[in-house]
């Protein structure tokens, strides 16, 4: 998932920006609408806030926080001139000066305005600074003139933005396999042995890998969150089913990230029907499941990156993660101290330590989407 600053400047094409906003949100991105006063003559900021699903009490400086991309759609001749010359007299142009990342501009104006030498010079100045343009398209404008000046279609703008977001990522075009969630091992037809994993961390990794241009397959074990758009889901509710799917899909994967909490033990024998409750004690014998990560490590081919997760407690847990790194032939271990409150299982935030053979790095507490980005940054280095 990316954070997208969506700048909307004043023109009749502002109504089409509503669809741009909707498509970004549908794609799983966080959208921060930046609506200029001129744009509000056509569509209110409240409309965009609703489409972006943003709370009414948003931080007034949200446009100055880190974002992955700035998209200006529509971009009028006036706004283009401000972008070219570094003027900052509204929330959009202020954000443009503060933004550090790709910028995509979708011009929309009268054809004669677009062809004017001043506008052409402004466009070239912006391009020289790395701004990417999409459109304008040729067609009939609002005032009835024919020519080049129409804003590009929302679908094309969103597609261009996602291509920019993928950029030169080492994951672009790679096949990435991610597991997420927690397996459930049946005791009878109603009860099971399980854990508290919701799948949020693995799903965030799958979404970020997809954003970077990877082809992502997600092994989902009883997920409590939605699957990101563009990600192939394979349901793997038990450890045995996850093992089978991982060994099949792991063969061709360039990167395998085993974020799921796979049960270490399962009932030695599952009953074929529900066991009625009575006053007698019930002893359930547990047997160990297959170590899926170790099995993948044995089959790992040259050039393939294998990432394991360790949900454990304290310094002893970190020491065990270091040991597992070599024993399971992994390239990276993500250690999650689940003894700490407010992070890890079924929480929106996480704090992890990235363990590689030559380095360890703490990723401080942050939303799981940001932690996912840090993990994949480390994967790209390994690639």
Protein Blocks (a to p, Z undefined) as FASTA:
>chain_A
ZZddddddddfklmmmmmmmmmmmmnopacdddddfklmmmbcfklmmmmnopafklcfk
lmmmccfbdcdddddfklmmmmmnopafbfklmmmmmpgcdddddddddfklmmpmklmm
mmmmmmmnopacehjdedddfkopacdhiacdfklmmmmmmmmmnmmafkgopacddded
jddddfblmbccddfbeolmmmmmmmmmmmnopacddddehiabdcdehiacdddfbfkl
mmmmmmmmmmmpmbdcdfbccdfbdcfbdcfbdcdddfbdcdddddddddfklmmmmmpc
ehiacddddddehjklmmmmmmmmmmnopabdcdddfkbghiajhiabdcdddddfkbcc
ddddddfklmmmmmmmmmmmmZZ
